[in-house]
Amino acid sequence: MLAHHCPSNSNPSAIPVVFLHGLLGSQQDWDPILAFLQKIPEIRPVVIDLPFHGQSKDIYCDDFNHSRQLLDNTLKAIIPNQPFWLVGYSLGGRIALDYSLKANNPNLIGAILEGANIGLNTEQERQARWRNDVAWANRFRNEPIEVVLKDWYQQAVFADLDENKRLDLIEKRRNNSGKHIAQMLENTSLVKQDYYLEQLKENDKICFLIGEQDHKFRTMVESYNLRHHIITNAGHNTHQENPVQFVQKLNQIIIEGK
């Protein structure tokens, strides 16, 4: 079972909302929003460490099928027979998307995806992405992780970060195992994810939260007319950069049904 935590002061009768972090992260990534969620008694947050990460660092994951099974086993153990929501950031969002469309869990009410990719549509895109992912995986596997992280956070998706934010992220992520990150990067590569556009067009239970300055993913949701909310004054990682508005949007979607 994947490592997990539910704040002890949460309302046990509230709706469980399960949070999945991104690559290199951990359940602690959601700390900025937990204090605000405690002001919403209808929501009971549950945070989970993905395979190869945090307290789940020794749990192996082969691919999306395996990650889905690990998540399913964990959810059925900690919130059995109870309706719940999934919230995922980046890789966690892609895992939440995969679970939502393939796990057939009747207790899943809906999913909220933050900066999550819906998949690749062409073989050319897949080949380019695989070359990119393998190159990063080889670096994580063979170089000091601090060196790799300095370049990792220079990628275009993190363009809105200033130098202090980059240094802060590097400090937070440096305790990861480079070999574990390499495995997760390869085993859950975007290349190995299905292309979910058509399913999303027919699904009103999945909503995206996108940072105002996250140009790549904002273009994605707007061009395909996918259900979404924009988080102002934020880039790719909206729950870190604007936690107050992130929680407000969660409340609108989960409690108010907007």
MARRO-540290 format. One record per residue: residue in three letters; x negated, y, z of N, C-alpha, C in turn. Coordinates in Angstrom, 3 decimals. Layout:
<pts>
{pt "ALA",{X,Y,Z},{X,Y,Z},{X,Y,Z}}
...
</pts>
This chain:
<pts>
{pt "MET",{-0.842,-1.192,0.000},{0.000,0.000,0.000},{-0.880,1.247,0.000}}
{pt "LEU",{-0.447,2.248,-0.757},{-1.197,3.492,-0.831},{-1.089,4.269,0.484}}
{pt "ALA",{-2.182,4.938,0.860},{-2.178,5.751,2.074},{-1.162,6.881,1.924}}
{pt "HIS",{-0.488,7.195,3.013},{0.573,8.194,2.964},{0.731,8.861,4.323}}
{pt "HIS",{1.459,9.968,4.333},{1.710,10.687,5.584},{3.004,11.475,5.464}}
{pt "CYS",{3.768,11.494,6.544},{4.978,12.300,6.643},{4.889,13.109,7.925}}
{pt "PRO",{4.950,14.445,7.848},{4.859,15.252,9.062},{5.831,14.783,10.136}}
{pt "SER",{5.349,14.650,11.361},{6.135,14.067,12.445},{7.349,14.906,12.823}}
{pt "ASN",{7.302,16.202,12.519},{8.415,17.065,12.885},{9.455,17.201,11.772}}
{pt "SER",{9.341,16.365,10.750},{10.301,16.407,9.650},{11.644,15.837,10.094}}
{pt "ASN",{12.691,16.314,9.454},{14.039,15.825,9.724},{14.206,14.435,9.111}}
{pt "PRO",{14.374,13.389,9.928},{14.444,12.027,9.384},{15.644,11.784,8.479}}
{pt "SER",{16.673,12.632,8.579},{17.854,12.445,7.734},{17.801,13.274,6.457}}
{pt "ALA",{16.718,14.032,6.280},{16.573,14.876,5.092},{16.185,14.050,3.870}}
{pt "ILE",{16.275,14.677,2.699},{15.902,14.004,1.442},{14.386,13.846,1.375}}
{pt "PRO",{13.860,12.623,1.243},{12.411,12.469,1.067},{11.966,13.043,-0.274}}
{pt "VAL",{10.903,13.833,-0.240},{10.296,14.380,-1.454},{8.836,13.950,-1.425}}
{pt "VAL",{8.447,13.110,-2.371},{7.129,12.469,-2.383},{6.194,13.236,-3.307}}
{pt "PHE",{5.030,13.616,-2.777},{4.077,14.448,-3.502},{2.847,13.641,-3.916}}
{pt "LEU",{2.481,13.741,-5.208},{1.319,13.052,-5.769},{0.313,14.077,-6.283}}
{pt "HIS",{-0.904,14.021,-5.779},{-1.948,14.986,-6.140},{-2.580,14.664,-7.497}}
{pt "GLY",{-3.477,15.514,-7.928},{-4.155,15.329,-9.201},{-5.492,14.619,-9.068}}
{pt "LEU",{-6.178,14.431,-10.203},{-7.507,13.825,-10.214},{-8.438,14.638,-9.317}}
{pt "LEU",{-9.243,13.939,-8.515},{-10.211,14.529,-7.589},{-9.569,15.029,-6.294}}
{pt "GLY",{-8.238,14.972,-6.193},{-7.552,15.518,-5.029},{-7.274,14.490,-3.952}}
{pt "SER",{-6.404,14.879,-3.025},{-5.960,14.001,-1.939},{-4.652,14.549,-1.395}}
{pt "GLN",{-4.083,13.836,-0.453},{-2.818,14.285,0.129},{-2.961,15.646,0.807}}
{pt "GLN",{-4.174,15.996,1.241},{-4.397,17.292,1.887},{-4.205,18.471,0.922}}
{pt "ASP",{-4.216,18.206,-0.374},{-4.005,19.278,-1.349},{-2.647,19.954,-1.171}}
{pt "TRP",{-1.703,19.256,-0.561},{-0.357,19.801,-0.398},{-0.198,20.587,0.898}}
{pt "ASP",{-1.254,20.690,1.704},{-1.158,21.410,2.980},{-0.614,22.839,2.829}}
{pt "PRO",{-1.019,23.592,1.767},{-0.522,24.977,1.663},{0.993,25.104,1.605}}
{pt "ILE",{1.682,24.048,1.133},{3.137,24.171,1.009},{3.891,23.495,2.150}}
{pt "LEU",{3.214,22.651,2.942},{3.930,21.900,3.978},{4.537,22.825,5.030}}
{pt "ALA",{3.802,23.874,5.405},{4.334,24.807,6.403},{5.610,25.478,5.911}}
{pt "PHE",{5.654,25.806,4.619},{6.840,26.445,4.062},{8.002,25.452,3.936}}
{pt "LEU",{7.667,24.189,3.618},{8.711,23.169,3.496},{9.389,22.891,4.830}}
{pt "GLN",{8.667,23.091,5.924},{9.255,22.860,7.237},{10.401,23.823,7.535}}
{pt "LYS",{10.491,24.892,6.768},{11.589,25.851,6.937},{12.827,25.437,6.146}}
{pt "ILE",{12.704,24.327,5.399},{13.839,23.803,4.632},{14.229,22.465,5.245}}
{pt "PRO",{15.182,22.443,6.173},{15.485,21.215,6.917},{16.042,20.088,6.061}}
{pt "GLU",{16.516,20.425,4.851},{17.091,19.376,3.992},{16.031,18.545,3.286}}
{pt "ILE",{14.739,18.976,3.359},{13.652,18.281,2.664},{12.699,17.634,3.663}}
{pt "ARG",{12.372,16.374,3.439},{11.374,15.668,4.252},{10.181,15.321,3.349}}
{pt "PRO",{9.078,16.053,3.444},{7.937,15.788,2.562},{7.176,14.515,2.944}}
{pt "VAL",{6.725,13.813,1.917},{5.856,12.643,2.087},{4.691,12.812,1.119}}
{pt "VAL",{3.466,12.781,1.624},{2.297,12.944,0.754},{1.563,11.613,0.637}}
{pt "ILE",{1.072,11.321,-0.564},{0.446,10.025,-0.858},{-0.931,10.250,-1.475}}
{pt "ASP",{-1.888,9.393,-1.105},{-3.200,9.364,-1.763},{-3.145,8.375,-2.919}}
{pt "LEU",{-3.479,8.835,-4.117},{-3.525,7.950,-5.281},{-4.705,6.985,-5.182}}
{pt "PRO",{-4.700,5.897,-5.959},{-5.831,4.959,-5.955},{-7.153,5.674,-6.235}}
{pt "PHE",{-8.222,5.200,-5.611},{-9.581,5.749,-5.759},{-9.744,7.114,-5.099}}
{pt "HIS",{-8.726,7.605,-4.394},{-8.764,8.944,-3.816},{-8.421,8.906,-2.320}}
{pt "GLY",{-9.004,9.847,-1.578},{-8.658,10.015,-0.175},{-8.729,8.719,0.610}}
{pt "GLN",{-7.711,8.472,1.406},{-7.663,7.255,2.209},{-7.283,6.020,1.382}}
{pt "SER",{-6.963,6.221,0.112},{-6.723,5.099,-0.811},{-7.935,4.842,-1.697}}
{pt "LYS",{-9.096,5.360,-1.302},{-10.280,5.315,-2.170},{-10.730,3.900,-2.503}}
{pt "ASP",{-10.388,2.928,-1.660},{-10.805,1.549,-1.904},{-9.725,0.728,-2.604}}
{pt "ILE",{-8.634,1.376,-3.010},{-7.572,0.683,-3.739},{-7.804,0.846,-5.229}}
{pt "TYR",{-7.971,-0.270,-5.919},{-8.284,-0.259,-7.348},{-7.017,-0.044,-8.172}}
{pt "CYS",{-7.182,0.559,-9.322},{-6.065,0.782,-10.253},{-6.540,0.469,-11.670}}
{pt "ASP",{-5.865,-0.473,-12.341},{-6.260,-0.898,-13.687},{-5.788,0.065,-14.782}}
{pt "ASP",{-4.532,0.522,-14.653},{-3.907,1.301,-15.720},{-2.595,1.874,-15.199}}
{pt "PHE",{-1.778,2.420,-16.094},{-0.510,3.009,-15.673},{0.450,1.956,-15.129}}
{pt "ASN",{0.454,0.770,-15.714},{1.318,-0.285,-15.192},{0.962,-0.600,-13.740}}
{pt "HIS",{-0.320,-0.667,-13.467},{-0.790,-0.968,-12.112},{-0.472,0.184,-11.162}}
{pt "SER",{-0.714,1.417,-11.598},{-0.418,2.571,-10.735},{1.080,2.641,-10.432}}
{pt "ARG",{1.896,2.304,-11.418},{3.346,2.306,-11.208},{3.748,1.259,-10.166}}
{pt "GLN",{3.125,0.079,-10.231},{3.447,-0.977,-9.274},{2.984,-0.620,-7.868}}
{pt "LEU",{1.777,-0.041,-7.775},{1.272,0.387,-6.470},{2.184,1.446,-5.853}}
{pt "LEU",{2.609,2.400,-6.670},{3.497,3.452,-6.182},{4.850,2.866,-5.798}}
{pt "ASP",{5.367,1.975,-6.612},{6.665,1.366,-6.337},{6.641,0.588,-5.019}}
{pt "ASN",{5.585,-0.201,-4.814},{5.465,-0.969,-3.568},{5.420,-0.038,-2.358}}
{pt "THR",{4.690,1.063,-2.502},{4.556,2.019,-1.397},{5.889,2.693,-1.101}}
{pt "LEU",{6.564,3.152,-2.137},{7.842,3.840,-1.952},{8.885,2.930,-1.316}}
{pt "LYS",{8.934,1.697,-1.761},{9.933,0.768,-1.219},{9.628,0.389,0.229}}
{pt "ALA",{8.351,0.522,0.623},{7.978,0.221,2.001},{8.260,1.388,2.938}}
{pt "ILE",{8.031,2.617,2.469},{8.130,3.763,3.389},{9.485,4.470,3.324}}
{pt "ILE",{10.201,4.365,2.194},{11.542,4.954,2.107},{12.493,3.958,1.431}}
{pt "PRO",{12.707,2.802,2.048},{13.557,1.776,1.434},{15.024,2.208,1.374}}
{pt "ASN",{15.633,1.943,0.234},{17.075,2.161,0.068},{17.507,3.588,0.417}}
{pt "GLN",{16.667,4.548,0.051},{16.980,5.941,0.341},{16.710,6.796,-0.902}}
{pt "PRO",{17.666,7.604,-1.336},{17.432,8.489,-2.492},{16.278,9.449,-2.220}}
{pt "PHE",{15.443,9.700,-3.236},{14.266,10.544,-3.052},{13.905,11.256,-4.352}}
{pt "TRP",{13.022,12.261,-4.218},{12.458,12.985,-5.357},{10.958,12.714,-5.436}}
{pt "LEU",{10.421,12.797,-6.655},{8.980,12.739,-6.875},{8.490,14.104,-7.351}}
{pt "VAL",{7.348,14.539,-6.815},{6.686,15.756,-7.274},{5.230,15.409,-7.561}}
{pt "GLY",{4.736,15.751,-8.746},{3.363,15.409,-9.080},{2.631,16.531,-9.779}}
{pt "TYR",{1.365,16.686,-9.427},{0.507,17.695,-10.050},{-0.491,17.037,-10.986}}
{pt "SER",{-0.580,17.505,-12.226},{-1.582,17.069,-13.194},{-1.547,15.542,-13.351}}
{pt "LEU",{-2.602,14.817,-12.990},{-2.573,13.353,-13.075},{-1.412,12.800,-12.256}}
{pt "GLY",{-1.202,13.336,-11.058},{-0.067,12.890,-10.253},{1.254,13.135,-10.948}}
{pt "GLY",{1.328,14.208,-11.729},{2.527,14.483,-12.507},{2.718,13.473,-13.629}}
{pt "ARG",{1.619,13.068,-14.250},{1.727,12.058,-15.315},{2.136,10.702,-14.744}}
{pt "ILE",{1.637,10.387,-13.549},{2.035,9.138,-12.888},{3.506,9.206,-12.477}}
{pt "ALA",{3.941,10.375,-11.995},{5.343,10.557,-11.642},{6.239,10.454,-12.881}}
{pt "LEU",{5.777,11.004,-13.999},{6.528,10.931,-15.257},{6.655,9.487,-15.713}}
{pt "ASP",{5.550,8.766,-15.694},{5.560,7.350,-16.067},{6.512,6.563,-15.173}}
{pt "TYR",{6.436,6.817,-13.864},{7.293,6.101,-12.914},{8.762,6.420,-13.172}}
{pt "SER",{9.061,7.683,-13.404},{10.448,8.108,-13.604},{11.094,7.419,-14.800}}
{pt "LEU",{10.321,7.234,-15.856},{10.880,6.712,-17.098},{10.736,5.200,-17.254}}
{pt "LYS",{9.941,4.566,-16.379},{9.696,3.136,-16.566},{9.984,2.251,-15.362}}
{pt "ALA",{10.053,2.829,-14.164},{10.160,1.983,-12.972},{11.576,1.483,-12.710}}
{pt "ASN",{12.575,2.163,-13.272},{13.970,1.768,-13.067},{14.339,1.674,-11.586}}
{pt "ASN",{13.886,2.652,-10.812},{14.227,2.698,-9.390},{15.529,3.481,-9.231}}
{pt "PRO",{16.610,2.832,-8.832},{17.909,3.534,-8.745},{17.948,4.599,-7.663}}
{pt "ASN",{16.984,4.585,-6.739},{16.960,5.580,-5.666},{16.260,6.875,-6.060}}
{pt "LEU",{15.580,6.877,-7.206},{14.901,8.090,-7.652},{15.921,9.082,-8.203}}
{pt "ILE",{16.029,10.237,-7.540},{16.981,11.257,-7.973},{16.444,12.014,-9.171}}
{pt "GLY",{15.163,12.420,-9.095},{14.560,13.192,-10.171},{13.095,13.440,-9.895}}
{pt "ALA",{12.431,14.090,-10.845},{11.001,14.355,-10.718},{10.700,15.789,-11.109}}
{pt "ILE",{9.747,16.380,-10.395},{9.280,17.736,-10.668},{7.797,17.641,-11.000}}
{pt "LEU",{7.428,18.058,-12.198},{6.080,17.867,-12.714},{5.376,19.213,-12.835}}
{pt "GLU",{4.212,19.303,-12.222},{3.441,20.551,-12.208},{2.202,20.391,-13.089}}
{pt "GLY",{2.154,21.124,-14.193},{0.988,21.063,-15.073},{0.680,19.659,-15.566}}
{pt "ALA",{1.716,18.925,-15.968},{1.541,17.528,-16.385},{1.768,17.385,-17.887}}
{pt "ASN",{0.909,16.611,-18.534},{0.970,16.424,-19.980},{1.983,15.338,-20.338}}
{pt "ILE",{2.743,15.533,-21.407},{3.766,14.567,-21.806},{3.213,13.481,-22.717}}
{pt "GLY",{1.923,13.564,-23.087},{1.316,12.547,-23.932},{0.808,13.109,-25.245}}
{pt "LEU",{0.153,12.254,-26.005},{-0.447,12.651,-27.280},{0.316,11.996,-28.433}}
{pt "ASN",{0.536,12.769,-29.491},{1.423,12.324,-30.562},{0.700,11.737,-31.762}}
{pt "THR",{-0.598,12.019,-31.929},{-1.305,11.551,-33.128},{-2.555,10.755,-32.752}}
{pt "GLU",{-2.961,9.912,-33.671},{-4.158,9.107,-33.454},{-5.400,9.996,-33.380}}
{pt "GLN",{-5.413,11.065,-34.148},{-6.539,12.000,-34.103},{-6.683,12.613,-32.705}}
{pt "GLU",{-5.551,13.011,-32.119},{-5.577,13.565,-30.754},{-6.070,12.529,-29.758}}
{pt "ARG",{-5.634,11.301,-29.942},{-6.019,10.234,-29.014},{-7.519,9.943,-29.095}}
{pt "GLN",{-8.048,9.894,-30.298},{-9.476,9.621,-30.456},{-10.318,10.737,-29.853}}
{pt "ALA",{-9.912,11.976,-30.080},{-10.656,13.112,-29.521},{-10.587,13.109,-28.002}}
{pt "ARG",{-9.406,12.827,-27.459},{-9.256,12.809,-26.002},{-10.068,11.678,-25.381}}
{pt "TRP",{-10.082,10.520,-26.030},{-10.832,9.393,-25.474},{-12.327,9.696,-25.443}}
{pt "ARG",{-12.843,10.303,-26.495},{-14.253,10.688,-26.498},{-14.546,11.652,-25.347}}
{pt "ASN",{-13.632,12.582,-25.140},{-13.803,13.559,-24.067},{-13.755,12.894,-22.690}}
{pt "ASP",{-12.780,12.017,-22.483},{-12.633,11.356,-21.179},{-13.810,10.439,-20.875}}
{pt "VAL",{-14.276,9.706,-21.884},{-15.421,8.812,-21.681},{-16.674,9.617,-21.349}}
{pt "ALA",{-16.853,10.752,-22.013},{-18.019,11.593,-21.737},{-18.005,12.095,-20.296}}
{pt "TRP",{-16.831,12.554,-19.828},{-16.724,13.008,-18.437},{-16.917,11.835,-17.472}}
{pt "ALA",{-16.327,10.694,-17.797},{-16.464,9.524,-16.915},{-17.924,9.117,-16.779}}
{pt "ASN",{-18.656,9.133,-17.877},{-20.079,8.784,-17.820},{-20.852,9.767,-16.956}}
{pt "ARG",{-20.485,11.021,-17.022},{-21.152,12.018,-16.181},{-20.829,11.787,-14.708}}
{pt "PHE",{-19.550,11.570,-14.402},{-19.176,11.305,-13.006},{-19.871,10.050,-12.487}}
{pt "ARG",{-20.069,9.083,-13.361},{-20.662,7.809,-12.953},{-22.174,7.922,-12.743}}
{pt "ASN",{-22.825,8.818,-13.460},{-24.285,8.810,-13.502},{-24.977,10.062,-12.959}}
{pt "GLU",{-24.236,11.148,-12.739},{-24.858,12.389,-12.275},{-24.367,12.751,-10.874}}
{pt "PRO",{-25.117,13.574,-10.141},{-24.624,14.070,-8.847},{-23.281,14.766,-9.034}}
{pt "ILE",{-22.328,14.443,-8.171},{-20.967,14.935,-8.397},{-20.884,16.456,-8.343}}
{pt "GLU",{-21.731,17.111,-7.529},{-21.699,18.575,-7.467},{-22.047,19.193,-8.822}}
{pt "VAL",{-22.976,18.562,-9.534},{-23.387,19.059,-10.855},{-22.239,18.925,-11.849}}
{pt "VAL",{-21.568,17.781,-11.813},{-20.470,17.551,-12.752},{-19.300,18.484,-12.455}}
{pt "LEU",{-19.014,18.671,-11.170},{-17.879,19.515,-10.795},{-18.079,20.959,-11.238}}
{pt "LYS",{-19.304,21.447,-11.233},{-19.558,22.814,-11.686},{-19.116,22.994,-13.132}}
{pt "ASP",{-19.349,21.980,-13.951},{-18.916,22.040,-15.349},{-17.432,21.704,-15.507}}
{pt "TRP",{-16.946,20.783,-14.688},{-15.538,20.372,-14.750},{-14.615,21.575,-14.596}}
{pt "TYR",{-14.919,22.432,-13.645},{-14.057,23.581,-13.371},{-14.332,24.777,-14.281}}
{pt "GLN",{-15.157,24.547,-15.308},{-15.312,25.548,-16.365},{-14.421,25.240,-17.565}}
{pt "GLN",{-13.671,24.144,-17.504},{-12.797,23.788,-18.622},{-11.694,24.840,-18.805}}
{pt "ALA",{-11.168,24.900,-20.019},{-10.206,25.949,-20.374},{-8.984,25.956,-19.476}}
{pt "VAL",{-8.535,24.781,-19.017},{-7.331,24.714,-18.193},{-7.515,25.418,-16.855}}
{pt "PHE",{-8.786,25.613,-16.444},{-9.078,26.303,-15.181},{-9.576,27.736,-15.417}}
{pt "ALA",{-9.288,28.281,-16.583},{-9.836,29.588,-16.963},{-9.384,30.715,-16.040}}
{pt "ASP",{-8.253,30.550,-15.374},{-7.742,31.621,-14.513},{-8.468,31.699,-13.169}}
{pt "LEU",{-9.280,30.685,-12.842},{-9.975,30.665,-11.550},{-11.131,31.657,-11.545}}
{pt "ASP",{-11.281,32.375,-10.430},{-12.475,33.204,-10.287},{-13.592,32.361,-9.659}}
{pt "GLU",{-14.772,32.934,-9.529},{-15.925,32.162,-9.078},{-15.735,31.634,-7.657}}
{pt "ASN",{-15.128,32.423,-6.790},{-14.912,31.973,-5.412},{-13.970,30.774,-5.349}}
{pt "LYS",{-12.927,30.792,-6.168},{-11.992,29.666,-6.196},{-12.674,28.413,-6.744}}
{pt "ARG",{-13.537,28.590,-7.750},{-14.270,27.444,-8.295},{-15.190,26.840,-7.233}}
{pt "LEU",{-15.910,27.687,-6.529},{-16.821,27.191,-5.486},{-16.052,26.494,-4.377}}
{pt "ASP",{-14.879,27.005,-4.050},{-14.050,26.388,-3.015},{-13.595,24.998,-3.450}}
{pt "LEU",{-13.192,24.870,-4.715},{-12.757,23.565,-5.223},{-13.916,22.570,-5.265}}
{pt "ILE",{-15.077,23.025,-5.678},{-16.249,22.152,-5.714},{-16.562,21.627,-4.316}}
{pt "GLU",{-16.477,22.501,-3.318},{-16.744,22.085,-1.935},{-15.717,21.050,-1.478}}
{pt "LYS",{-14.453,21.242,-1.845},{-13.398,20.309,-1.443},{-13.540,18.954,-2.133}}
{pt "ARG",{-14.031,18.963,-3.383},{-14.036,17.728,-4.187},{-15.348,16.951,-4.119}}
{pt "ARG",{-16.379,17.522,-3.528},{-17.709,16.916,-3.580},{-17.820,15.599,-2.816}}
{pt "ASN",{-16.865,15.303,-1.934},{-16.915,14.056,-1.172},{-16.297,12.876,-1.903}}
{pt "ASN",{-15.759,13.121,-3.080},{-15.249,12.017,-3.897},{-16.394,11.125,-4.363}}
{pt "SER",{-16.082,9.870,-4.631},{-17.030,8.957,-5.262},{-16.993,9.169,-6.772}}
{pt "GLY",{-18.128,9.535,-7.342},{-18.181,9.741,-8.786},{-17.780,8.491,-9.563}}
{pt "LYS",{-18.185,7.324,-9.064},{-17.839,6.072,-9.746},{-16.335,5.821,-9.705}}
{pt "HIS",{-15.703,6.130,-8.569},{-14.252,5.947,-8.459},{-13.505,6.912,-9.380}}
{pt "ILE",{-13.960,8.150,-9.422},{-13.313,9.134,-10.294},{-13.461,8.726,-11.751}}
{pt "ALA",{-14.634,8.218,-12.109},{-14.858,7.752,-13.482},{-13.873,6.646,-13.847}}
{pt "GLN",{-13.671,5.709,-12.924},{-12.738,4.611,-13.190},{-11.311,5.107,-13.355}}
{pt "MET",{-10.892,6.007,-12.467},{-9.526,6.522,-12.556},{-9.341,7.334,-13.836}}
{pt "LEU",{-10.352,8.102,-14.206},{-10.291,8.923,-15.414},{-10.116,8.049,-16.655}}
{pt "GLU",{-10.842,6.952,-16.713},{-10.742,6.053,-17.865},{-9.458,5.226,-17.825}}
{pt "ASN",{-9.120,4.692,-16.636},{-7.995,3.761,-16.544},{-6.630,4.443,-16.671}}
{pt "THR",{-6.579,5.740,-16.345},{-5.315,6.477,-16.506},{-5.504,7.647,-17.479}}
{pt "SER",{-6.374,7.444,-18.443},{-6.592,8.459,-19.475},{-5.277,8.804,-20.159}}
{pt "LEU",{-5.163,10.039,-20.608},{-3.988,10.459,-21.360},{-3.791,9.602,-22.608}}
{pt "VAL",{-4.878,9.044,-23.109},{-4.819,8.154,-24.274},{-3.973,6.917,-23.970}}
{pt "LYS",{-3.976,6.489,-22.708},{-3.272,5.262,-22.322},{-1.848,5.534,-21.844}}
{pt "GLN",{-1.442,6.786,-21.901},{-0.080,7.173,-21.522},{0.790,7.225,-22.763}}
{pt "ASP",{2.031,6.824,-22.641},{2.968,6.935,-23.756},{3.256,8.403,-24.067}}
{pt "TYR",{3.764,8.630,-25.253},{4.200,9.973,-25.655},{5.686,10.081,-25.329}}
{pt "TYR",{6.029,10.960,-24.385},{7.354,10.933,-23.775},{8.304,12.033,-24.256}}
{pt "LEU",{8.003,12.702,-25.341},{8.819,13.837,-25.750},{10.282,13.456,-25.952}}
{pt "GLU",{10.545,12.407,-26.703},{11.939,12.058,-27.006},{12.706,11.686,-25.748}}
{pt "GLN",{12.069,10.945,-24.822},{12.749,10.585,-23.572},{13.045,11.823,-22.733}}
{pt "LEU",{12.120,12.785,-22.754},{12.321,14.007,-21.963},{13.451,14.861,-22.515}}
{pt "LYS",{13.624,14.857,-23.817},{14.708,15.637,-24.420},{16.077,15.121,-23.979}}
{pt "GLU",{16.123,13.829,-23.615},{17.388,13.203,-23.225},{17.537,13.101,-21.714}}
{pt "ASN",{16.586,13.656,-20.962},{16.563,13.480,-19.512},{16.665,14.835,-18.820}}
{pt "ASP",{17.730,15.024,-18.055},{17.897,16.287,-17.339},{17.500,16.177,-15.875}}
{pt "LYS",{16.886,15.051,-15.502},{16.465,14.834,-14.116},{14.989,15.138,-13.909}}
{pt "ILE",{14.312,15.560,-14.972},{12.891,15.881,-14.887},{12.701,17.353,-15.218}}
{pt "CYS",{12.000,18.054,-14.339},{11.788,19.488,-14.510},{10.307,19.805,-14.335}}
{pt "PHE",{9.812,20.762,-15.099},{8.415,21.169,-15.025},{8.285,22.491,-14.271}}
{pt "LEU",{7.256,22.578,-13.431},{6.851,23.852,-12.830},{5.528,24.239,-13.472}}
{pt "ILE",{5.488,25.406,-14.112},{4.334,25.806,-14.907},{3.871,27.195,-14.475}}
{pt "GLY",{2.571,27.335,-14.284},{2.009,28.626,-13.935},{2.131,29.619,-15.081}}
{pt "GLU",{2.427,30.844,-14.744},{2.570,31.914,-15.727},{1.337,32.032,-16.618}}
{pt "GLN",{0.151,31.777,-16.040},{-1.106,31.922,-16.775},{-1.637,30.598,-17.320}}
{pt "ASP",{-0.861,29.520,-17.172},{-1.268,28.212,-17.692},{-0.785,28.116,-19.142}}
{pt "HIS",{-1.539,28.730,-20.051},{-1.076,28.914,-21.425},{-0.823,27.597,-22.159}}
{pt "LYS",{-1.671,26.610,-21.932},{-1.526,25.321,-22.624},{-0.192,24.665,-22.281}}
{pt "PHE",{0.097,24.550,-20.990},{1.299,23.827,-20.592},{2.555,24.692,-20.703}}
{pt "ARG",{2.386,26.004,-20.628},{3.531,26.880,-20.851},{3.974,26.780,-22.313}}
{pt "THR",{2.999,26.739,-23.223},{3.329,26.564,-24.634},{4.041,25.233,-24.863}}
{pt "MET",{3.571,24.189,-24.170},{4.162,22.852,-24.320},{5.644,22.853,-23.945}}
{pt "VAL",{5.985,23.348,-22.759},{7.383,23.278,-22.308},{8.285,24.232,-23.083}}
{pt "GLU",{7.728,25.385,-23.467},{8.554,26.365,-24.177},{8.785,25.952,-25.631}}
{pt "SER",{7.763,25.404,-26.277},{7.913,25.024,-27.684},{8.849,23.831,-27.857}}
{pt "TYR",{8.863,22.927,-26.870},{9.735,21.752,-26.936},{11.049,21.961,-26.184}}
{pt "ASN",{11.217,23.154,-25.616},{12.449,23.488,-24.883},{12.722,22.476,-23.767}}
{pt "LEU",{11.681,22.132,-23.020},{11.830,21.220,-21.887},{12.285,22.006,-20.659}}
{pt "ARG",{13.022,21.359,-19.813},{13.516,22.012,-18.601},{12.329,22.442,-17.735}}
{pt "HIS",{12.293,23.731,-17.369},{11.136,24.206,-16.618},{11.431,25.492,-15.864}}
{pt "HIS",{10.566,25.793,-14.905},{10.538,27.074,-14.202},{9.108,27.609,-14.285}}
{pt "ILE",{8.979,28.909,-14.427},{7.661,29.554,-14.458},{7.329,30.093,-13.069}}
{pt "ILE",{6.115,29.782,-12.593},{5.617,30.305,-11.322},{4.725,31.503,-11.647}}
{pt "THR",{5.078,32.670,-11.168},{4.311,33.875,-11.482},{3.007,33.923,-10.679}}
{pt "ASN",{2.077,34.720,-11.187},{0.783,34.923,-10.520},{0.083,33.603,-10.206}}
{pt "ALA",{0.129,32.686,-11.152},{-0.494,31.379,-10.958},{-0.940,30.814,-12.293}}
{pt "GLY",{-1.982,29.952,-12.238},{-2.455,29.248,-13.411},{-2.011,27.799,-13.378}}
{pt "HIS",{-2.954,26.869,-13.576},{-2.617,25.451,-13.679},{-2.122,24.879,-12.355}}
{pt "ASN",{-2.748,25.289,-11.249},{-2.412,24.717,-9.943},{-1.512,25.685,-9.175}}
{pt "THR",{-0.218,25.617,-9.433},{0.704,26.608,-8.878},{0.929,26.438,-7.384}}
{pt "HIS",{0.882,25.195,-6.882},{1.168,25.006,-5.454},{0.034,25.531,-4.570}}
{pt "GLN",{-1.154,25.676,-5.137},{-2.260,26.270,-4.399},{-2.267,27.790,-4.546}}
{pt "GLU",{-1.923,28.262,-5.729},{-2.076,29.685,-6.040},{-0.865,30.530,-5.652}}
{pt "ASN",{0.309,29.927,-5.633},{1.515,30.649,-5.220},{2.443,29.689,-4.487}}
{pt "PRO",{2.037,29.236,-3.286},{2.822,28.224,-2.566},{4.218,28.691,-2.181}}
{pt "VAL",{4.384,29.986,-1.898},{5.709,30.491,-1.502},{6.709,30.317,-2.641}}
{pt "GLN",{6.331,30.752,-3.838},{7.246,30.629,-4.970},{7.406,29.170,-5.396}}
{pt "PHE",{6.347,28.385,-5.258},{6.439,26.951,-5.568},{7.535,26.302,-4.727}}
{pt "VAL",{7.535,26.578,-3.430},{8.540,25.999,-2.533},{9.927,26.553,-2.845}}
{pt "GLN",{10.007,27.823,-3.199},{11.295,28.401,-3.582},{11.892,27.667,-4.781}}
{pt "LYS",{11.047,27.363,-5.772},{11.527,26.654,-6.962},{11.915,25.217,-6.624}}
{pt "LEU",{11.135,24.567,-5.756},{11.509,23.217,-5.311},{12.896,23.235,-4.685}}
{pt "ASN",{13.116,24.206,-3.835},{14.405,24.323,-3.152},{15.537,24.543,-4.155}}
{pt "GLN",{15.285,25.375,-5.155},{16.309,25.613,-6.178},{16.667,24.332,-6.916}}
{pt "ILE",{15.656,23.561,-7.267},{15.888,22.345,-8.051},{16.520,21.246,-7.203}}
{pt "ILE",{15.954,21.008,-6.011},{16.368,19.861,-5.210},{17.645,20.132,-4.418}}
{pt "ILE",{17.724,21.284,-3.781},{18.859,21.578,-2.906},{19.977,22.310,-3.627}}
{pt "GLU",{19.601,23.309,-4.427},{20.619,24.120,-5.098},{21.031,23.557,-6.458}}
{pt "GLY",{20.249,22.602,-6.979},{20.589,21.976,-8.239},{20.477,22.875,-9.451}}
{pt "LYS",{19.530,23.824,-9.399},{19.370,24.778,-10.502},{18.183,24.396,-11.385}}
</pts>
